[in-house]
Amino acid sequence: HAVDFPMLIARRKLPRPAYHSLEGERIATRIDFDNETSGTATVLDIETEDRLGLLYAISRVFAELGLDISLAKISTEKGAAIDTFYVTEGFGQKILDPARQAQIADKLRQGISSL
């Protein structure tokens, strides 16, 4: 029996973000690619406002783009999600091409902002 995550997430959405900074500003999304830290994978750091369905949206983008996750480190602090993913292309290579990195970042931003 398949679980309909998009429907469950939509049903649980809050009318406004659960957390605002003291200035009332939402946390901006930051996406960084690091090809130095790991010898075998691209380390992808995503910092954004924590929200319901965030990890589902990110993992769905990775799946749609054919990326494999070998390790994920997930943390939240004061309403911010600070998530690190060790990812490779489907054929096991790091993500070195700047155009490919831009495509991945754009898709991640779209997926995150749709929540």
Summary of the structure (lengths in Angstrom):
residues: 115
radius of gyration: 14.8
end to end distance: 24.2
largest distance: 44.6
contacts: 298
relative contact order: 0.21
helix: 30%
strand: 30%
